[in-house]
Amino acid sequence: MMNILNLPEYNILNVQESDYAYRIEVEVAKPPLCCAHCGCKAHLYKHTKHRQLIMDLPMHGKRVGIQVIRHRYKCRECGQTFYERLPRTDDKRGCTTRLIEYIERQSLSRTFVSLAEEIGLDEKTIRNIFRDYINRLEKNFRVRTPQWLGIDEIHIIKPRCVVANIEENTIIDILRDRNKSTIVNYLQRLPGRHKIRYVAMDMWTPYRDAVRLVLPQATIVIDKFHVVRMANQALDTIRKSLREGLTTKQRRTLMHDRFILLKRRSDLDARETLILESWTGTFKDLEVAYDLKETFYEVWDAESKGLALERLKQWQDRIPEHLLPAFKDLVTAPSF
């Protein structure tokens, strides 16, 4: 009979197919060569046998159960009995090793329930396989502390600190929260932390305080994305302040066109440029705010730190007093 399992270590005896599953009866192709207890290479004979069900990879969209007729051998030399070894199986989980590898890969992107329904194993077993897999990965994981460290955050139920290797664009770790004490404890345990020369982050004060405490040799660099985003937020604040004097239709149109206001002037097409000029021509504060936003981006194009600081000072002096509250975060940002 053709070995549809592609497991040459087993002989196929019978195949039964239902609407949802295959049940394939097999036996081990080669008997044991020696006693599992005394190592004697002769005097073995079949003593008893029993049927054992192990699960395998799904096939043709159906579950696959392998029913192994497992023989128990007895050694005439030492009198001990033992069951033959089942190749490519995990006795602890009751499935093939290739199924465990499949579960490990799939459980990173799928729910335990969906895997359990597809394979035919208990959800708890799927969960335990995943836990063992993660523990094995963590045991073998070695952190290479970079010269450029990144600290950011992600919201998973609550804000959590993300530590990254900027040189390799990889995530090193995700912490349980973004509190100063958590970050300090983590950085203190980071191997080779004295090698870190730069730390890129946003303007969350606990990040700054933790880095200055544990990594005094490192230069703090504020991530450009977080700073220039504040310029867009200031422009959006001014846009919202104009809604009171508009009709309902104008408010909806301005809300829809906010994406044009947030785009760089160089990225606008002809239609978007016309819409922008229509709004900025009607509202002077919106025109000033848009120009301030665009000018602020130019600070990052400076060829040196001195020139950047000079441009920043010039930019601050251009802000009208009545618009200063909207740009207050950007005005105070350099003191970080």
JOLINNOR-V542864 format. One record per residue. N is the residue number from 0. RES is the residue in three letters. OMEGA is omega in degrees with one decimal (* if undefined). NEAR is the number of other C-alpha atoms within 10 Angstrom. Layout:
n=N res=RES omega=OMEGA near=NEAR
n=N res=RES omega=OMEGA near=NEAR
//
This chain:
n=0 res=MET omega=-178.0 near=8
n=1 res=MET omega=-178.5 near=8
n=2 res=ASN omega=-177.0 near=13
n=3 res=ILE omega=178.9 near=11
n=4 res=LEU omega=-173.4 near=16
n=5 res=ASN omega=175.0 near=8
n=6 res=LEU omega=-175.6 near=12
n=7 res=PRO omega=179.6 near=12
n=8 res=GLU omega=-178.0 near=15
n=9 res=TYR omega=171.9 near=18
n=10 res=ASN omega=179.3 near=18
n=11 res=ILE omega=179.2 near=22
n=12 res=LEU omega=-176.7 near=15
n=13 res=ASN omega=177.3 near=11
n=14 res=VAL omega=176.3 near=14
n=15 res=GLN omega=-178.3 near=10
n=16 res=GLU omega=174.4 near=12
n=17 res=SER omega=179.8 near=9
n=18 res=ASP omega=-172.7 near=8
n=19 res=TYR omega=-172.4 near=11
n=20 res=ALA omega=168.9 near=18
n=21 res=TYR omega=169.4 near=19
n=22 res=ARG omega=-173.4 near=17
n=23 res=ILE omega=-178.9 near=19
n=24 res=GLU omega=-176.1 near=20
n=25 res=VAL omega=168.0 near=21
n=26 res=GLU omega=-179.1 near=19
n=27 res=VAL omega=-174.6 near=19
n=28 res=ALA omega=-175.9 near=13
n=29 res=LYS omega=178.2 near=10
n=30 res=PRO omega=178.5 near=14
n=31 res=PRO omega=-177.5 near=16
n=32 res=LEU omega=-177.9 near=11
n=33 res=CYS omega=179.7 near=14
n=34 res=CYS omega=-179.7 near=23
n=35 res=ALA omega=-176.8 near=18
n=36 res=HIS omega=-175.0 near=12
n=37 res=CYS omega=179.4 near=12
n=38 res=GLY omega=179.3 near=12
n=39 res=CYS omega=-174.7 near=15
n=40 res=LYS omega=178.7 near=13
n=41 res=ALA omega=174.0 near=13
n=42 res=HIS omega=173.7 near=14
n=43 res=LEU omega=174.9 near=20
n=44 res=TYR omega=-179.4 near=15
n=45 res=LYS omega=-175.6 near=15
n=46 res=HIS omega=175.2 near=13
n=47 res=THR omega=175.1 near=13
n=48 res=LYS omega=174.1 near=14
n=49 res=HIS omega=-178.9 near=11
n=50 res=ARG omega=-179.7 near=14
n=51 res=GLN omega=-178.7 near=13
n=52 res=LEU omega=173.9 near=16
n=53 res=ILE omega=-177.8 near=18
n=54 res=MET omega=-178.4 near=22
n=55 res=ASP omega=179.8 near=24
n=56 res=LEU omega=175.0 near=23
n=57 res=PRO omega=-177.9 near=16
n=58 res=MET omega=-179.7 near=13
n=59 res=HIS omega=179.3 near=10
n=60 res=GLY omega=-179.1 near=12
n=61 res=LYS omega=175.3 near=17
n=62 res=ARG omega=179.7 near=22
n=63 res=VAL omega=174.8 near=23
n=64 res=GLY omega=180.0 near=22
n=65 res=ILE omega=177.6 near=22
n=66 res=GLN omega=-175.8 near=21
n=67 res=VAL omega=169.8 near=22
n=68 res=ILE omega=-171.5 near=16
n=69 res=ARG omega=-175.7 near=19
n=70 res=HIS omega=174.1 near=20
n=71 res=ARG omega=-175.7 near=16
n=72 res=TYR omega=175.6 near=22
n=73 res=LYS omega=-179.1 near=20
n=74 res=CYS omega=178.2 near=23
n=75 res=ARG omega=-176.9 near=14
n=76 res=GLU omega=-177.3 near=14
n=77 res=CYS omega=178.6 near=13
n=78 res=GLY omega=-178.9 near=12
n=79 res=GLN omega=177.2 near=14
n=80 res=THR omega=177.5 near=19
n=81 res=PHE omega=176.2 near=16
n=82 res=TYR omega=177.3 near=17
n=83 res=GLU omega=-180.0 near=18
n=84 res=ARG omega=178.7 near=15
n=85 res=LEU omega=-178.9 near=15
n=86 res=PRO omega=174.6 near=14
n=87 res=ARG omega=177.4 near=13
n=88 res=THR omega=175.9 near=18
n=89 res=ASP omega=-177.2 near=15
n=90 res=ASP omega=-178.3 near=12
n=91 res=LYS omega=-176.7 near=6
n=92 res=ARG omega=-179.5 near=16
n=93 res=GLY omega=179.4 near=16
n=94 res=CYS omega=178.9 near=20
n=95 res=THR omega=179.8 near=20
n=96 res=THR omega=179.2 near=18
n=97 res=ARG omega=174.5 near=14
n=98 res=LEU omega=177.4 near=18
n=99 res=ILE omega=177.7 near=22
n=100 res=GLU omega=177.6 near=14
n=101 res=TYR omega=179.2 near=14
n=102 res=ILE omega=179.6 near=22
n=103 res=GLU omega=-179.2 near=19
n=104 res=ARG omega=-174.6 near=13
n=105 res=GLN omega=-175.8 near=14
n=106 res=SER omega=176.0 near=18
n=107 res=LEU omega=-176.6 near=11
n=108 res=SER omega=-178.1 near=8
n=109 res=ARG omega=178.5 near=11
n=110 res=THR omega=178.1 near=13
n=111 res=PHE omega=-178.4 near=19
n=112 res=VAL omega=-178.6 near=15
n=113 res=SER omega=177.9 near=11
n=114 res=LEU omega=179.8 near=19
n=115 res=ALA omega=179.4 near=17
n=116 res=GLU omega=-179.0 near=12
n=117 res=GLU omega=-169.7 near=15
n=118 res=ILE omega=-177.6 near=23
n=119 res=GLY omega=175.0 near=17
n=120 res=LEU omega=176.7 near=19
n=121 res=ASP omega=180.0 near=13
n=122 res=GLU omega=179.1 near=17
n=123 res=LYS omega=177.9 near=12
n=124 res=THR omega=176.9 near=14
n=125 res=ILE omega=-179.1 near=21
n=126 res=ARG omega=-179.6 near=19
n=127 res=ASN omega=177.0 near=12
n=128 res=ILE omega=178.1 near=18
n=129 res=PHE omega=-179.8 near=21
n=130 res=ARG omega=178.7 near=13
n=131 res=ASP omega=179.7 near=12
n=132 res=TYR omega=179.7 near=18
n=133 res=ILE omega=178.5 near=14
n=134 res=ASN omega=178.8 near=12
n=135 res=ARG omega=177.8 near=11
n=136 res=LEU omega=-179.8 near=11
n=137 res=GLU omega=179.9 near=10
n=138 res=LYS omega=-177.4 near=9
n=139 res=ASN omega=-176.8 near=9
n=140 res=PHE omega=178.0 near=10
n=141 res=ARG omega=-178.7 near=10
n=142 res=VAL omega=172.0 near=12
n=143 res=ARG omega=-177.1 near=12
n=144 res=THR omega=-177.1 near=17
n=145 res=PRO omega=172.5 near=19
n=146 res=GLN omega=177.4 near=18
n=147 res=TRP omega=179.2 near=19
n=148 res=LEU omega=177.7 near=22
n=149 res=GLY omega=175.6 near=24
n=150 res=ILE omega=179.6 near=24
n=151 res=ASP omega=-179.1 near=19
n=152 res=GLU omega=176.7 near=18
n=153 res=ILE omega=-178.7 near=14
n=154 res=HIS omega=173.2 near=10
n=155 res=ILE omega=-171.9 near=9
n=156 res=ILE omega=175.9 near=6
n=157 res=LYS omega=179.0 near=10
n=158 res=PRO omega=179.5 near=15
n=159 res=ARG omega=-179.4 near=17
n=160 res=CYS omega=176.9 near=20
n=161 res=VAL omega=177.7 near=20
n=162 res=VAL omega=-172.8 near=21
n=163 res=ALA omega=172.3 near=22
n=164 res=ASN omega=-175.5 near=20
n=165 res=ILE omega=-178.7 near=18
n=166 res=GLU omega=-176.3 near=11
n=167 res=GLU omega=-178.4 near=9
n=168 res=ASN omega=-179.6 near=9
n=169 res=THR omega=176.5 near=11
n=170 res=ILE omega=177.8 near=13
n=171 res=ILE omega=-177.6 near=18
n=172 res=ASP omega=172.0 near=14
n=173 res=ILE omega=-175.7 near=16
n=174 res=LEU omega=-174.0 near=17
n=175 res=ARG omega=176.6 near=14
n=176 res=ASP omega=179.9 near=18
n=177 res=ARG omega=179.0 near=21
n=178 res=ASN omega=-178.6 near=16
n=179 res=LYS omega=-178.0 near=17
n=180 res=SER omega=178.9 near=13
n=181 res=THR omega=-178.2 near=15
n=182 res=ILE omega=178.0 near=23
n=183 res=VAL omega=180.0 near=20
n=184 res=ASN omega=-179.3 near=12
n=185 res=TYR omega=-178.4 near=15
n=186 res=LEU omega=179.0 near=17
n=187 res=GLN omega=180.0 near=14
n=188 res=ARG omega=-177.6 near=9
n=189 res=LEU omega=-178.5 near=13
n=190 res=PRO omega=177.9 near=12
n=191 res=GLY omega=-176.4 near=14
n=192 res=ARG omega=178.3 near=19
n=193 res=HIS omega=-180.0 near=14
n=194 res=LYS omega=-176.3 near=14
n=195 res=ILE omega=-178.6 near=17
n=196 res=ARG omega=-178.5 near=16
n=197 res=TYR omega=175.7 near=18
n=198 res=VAL omega=177.9 near=24
n=199 res=ALA omega=-176.4 near=21
n=200 res=MET omega=170.5 near=21
n=201 res=ASP omega=-173.2 near=20
n=202 res=MET omega=175.1 near=16
n=203 res=TRP omega=-171.9 near=14
n=204 res=THR omega=178.0 near=11
n=205 res=PRO omega=175.7 near=16
n=206 res=TYR omega=-178.7 near=23
n=207 res=ARG omega=-177.2 near=20
n=208 res=ASP omega=-179.3 near=15
n=209 res=ALA omega=-179.5 near=21
n=210 res=VAL omega=-179.9 near=20
n=211 res=ARG omega=-179.1 near=15
n=212 res=LEU omega=-172.9 near=12
n=213 res=VAL omega=-176.4 near=17
n=214 res=LEU omega=-176.6 near=21
n=215 res=PRO omega=-178.8 near=13
n=216 res=GLN omega=-174.7 near=15
n=217 res=ALA omega=175.2 near=20
n=218 res=THR omega=179.3 near=15
n=219 res=ILE omega=179.0 near=21
n=220 res=VAL omega=178.0 near=17
n=221 res=ILE omega=-178.9 near=17
n=222 res=ASP omega=-177.8 near=16
n=223 res=LYS omega=-177.1 near=13
n=224 res=PHE omega=-176.4 near=10
n=225 res=HIS omega=-178.8 near=12
n=226 res=VAL omega=-177.1 near=18
n=227 res=VAL omega=175.3 near=16
n=228 res=ARG omega=178.8 near=14
n=229 res=MET omega=176.5 near=18
n=230 res=ALA omega=176.6 near=24
n=231 res=ASN omega=179.1 near=19
n=232 res=GLN omega=177.8 near=16
n=233 res=ALA omega=177.8 near=22
n=234 res=LEU omega=-179.6 near=26
n=235 res=ASP omega=176.5 near=20
n=236 res=THR omega=179.4 near=16
n=237 res=ILE omega=176.8 near=18
n=238 res=ARG omega=-178.7 near=20
n=239 res=LYS omega=-178.7 near=13
n=240 res=SER omega=-178.8 near=11
n=241 res=LEU omega=-171.9 near=14
n=242 res=ARG omega=-174.2 near=15
n=243 res=GLU omega=-177.7 near=9
n=244 res=GLY omega=-176.7 near=9
n=245 res=LEU omega=171.9 near=11
n=246 res=THR omega=179.8 near=10
n=247 res=THR omega=179.3 near=11
n=248 res=LYS omega=179.4 near=9
n=249 res=GLN omega=178.8 near=12
n=250 res=ARG omega=179.3 near=17
n=251 res=ARG omega=179.8 near=12
n=252 res=THR omega=179.9 near=11
n=253 res=LEU omega=177.3 near=20
n=254 res=MET omega=178.8 near=14
n=255 res=HIS omega=-176.8 near=10
n=256 res=ASP omega=-178.5 near=15
n=257 res=ARG omega=179.7 near=15
n=258 res=PHE omega=176.0 near=11
n=259 res=ILE omega=178.6 near=17
n=260 res=LEU omega=-176.9 near=25
n=261 res=LEU omega=179.8 near=17
n=262 res=LYS omega=174.0 near=15
n=263 res=ARG omega=-179.1 near=12
n=264 res=ARG omega=-178.4 near=15
n=265 res=SER omega=-177.9 near=8
n=266 res=ASP omega=-177.9 near=10
n=267 res=LEU omega=172.0 near=15
n=268 res=ASP omega=-174.6 near=10
n=269 res=ALA omega=-179.7 near=9
n=270 res=ARG omega=-178.7 near=8
n=271 res=GLU omega=177.3 near=17
n=272 res=THR omega=179.0 near=15
n=273 res=LEU omega=178.8 near=11
n=274 res=ILE omega=178.9 near=16
n=275 res=LEU omega=-178.2 near=21
n=276 res=GLU omega=178.2 near=12
n=277 res=SER omega=-179.7 near=12
n=278 res=TRP omega=-177.4 near=15
n=279 res=THR omega=176.6 near=17
n=280 res=GLY omega=-179.3 near=12
n=281 res=THR omega=-175.2 near=11
n=282 res=PHE omega=-176.5 near=13
n=283 res=LYS omega=-178.9 near=11
n=284 res=ASP omega=179.1 near=19
n=285 res=LEU omega=177.3 near=21
n=286 res=GLU omega=179.3 near=19
n=287 res=VAL omega=-179.0 near=17
n=288 res=ALA omega=178.7 near=26
n=289 res=TYR omega=178.4 near=26
n=290 res=ASP omega=177.2 near=14
n=291 res=LEU omega=177.8 near=21
n=292 res=LYS omega=180.0 near=25
n=293 res=GLU omega=-179.8 near=19
n=294 res=THR omega=179.8 near=16
n=295 res=PHE omega=177.8 near=20
n=296 res=TYR omega=-177.2 near=16
n=297 res=GLU omega=176.7 near=14
n=298 res=VAL omega=-176.8 near=19
n=299 res=TRP omega=178.7 near=17
n=300 res=ASP omega=-178.7 near=11
n=301 res=ALA omega=-176.0 near=14
n=302 res=GLU omega=179.5 near=9
n=303 res=SER omega=179.1 near=10
n=304 res=LYS omega=-179.7 near=11
n=305 res=GLY omega=179.9 near=10
n=306 res=LEU omega=178.9 near=14
n=307 res=ALA omega=179.2 near=16
n=308 res=LEU omega=179.1 near=15
n=309 res=GLU omega=178.7 near=13
n=310 res=ARG omega=-180.0 near=19
n=311 res=LEU omega=178.7 near=20
n=312 res=LYS omega=178.3 near=13
n=313 res=GLN omega=180.0 near=14
n=314 res=TRP omega=179.9 near=17
n=315 res=GLN omega=-178.2 near=16
n=316 res=ASP omega=-178.8 near=11
n=317 res=ARG omega=-175.5 near=11
n=318 res=ILE omega=176.1 near=17
n=319 res=PRO omega=-174.3 near=12
n=320 res=GLU omega=-177.6 near=8
n=321 res=HIS omega=176.0 near=8
n=322 res=LEU omega=-176.1 near=16
n=323 res=LEU omega=178.9 near=15
n=324 res=PRO omega=-179.7 near=15
n=325 res=ALA omega=-177.3 near=19
n=326 res=PHE omega=-173.3 near=22
n=327 res=LYS omega=-179.4 near=13
n=328 res=ASP omega=179.3 near=15
n=329 res=LEU omega=-179.7 near=20
n=330 res=VAL omega=-178.6 near=17
n=331 res=THR omega=-174.8 near=9
n=332 res=ALA omega=-177.7 near=12
n=333 res=PRO omega=-179.5 near=11
n=334 res=SER omega=-180.0 near=6
n=335 res=PHE omega=* near=12
//
